[in-house]
Amino acid sequence: MSPNPVSQFDSLSARDEESALESAGDDAALAAELFEALIMGLPAEIESLRACLGESDWPGLAEYAHQTRGATRYCGVPALDAAIEALERAARASDPLRCSEGLAQVEVQVKRLVEP
């Protein structure tokens, strides 16, 4: 991967604090806690997604993507949410190329969140 890979989701915000706050019922501490939990859990989620992709386990990949999206929807991370949704759709279609590209897109968006 190049140092600054380009993603079709780069036009979306990596982080939308207002949306995160709204999802947390205007509780800033809860919004921060949910975001921190997402960030801490992403390495394991990415590994699970990679494992399913490597095994061509499309139902498993779709399920892991769906579970991950359960967290991304409430954390104010629109670009990652869109990327993980696209990966889930690709997995449900059992499309190896789209799944591979989709996981790469997810990884780009994760980097946008965790790297300054």
Buried (B, 14 or more C-beta within 10 A) or exposed (E): EEEEEEBEBBEBBBBBEEBBBEBBEEEEEBBBEBBEEBBEEBEEBBEBBBEBBEEEBBEBBBBBBBBBBEBBBBBBBBBBBBBBBBBBBBBBEEBEEBBEBBBBBBBBBBBBBEEE
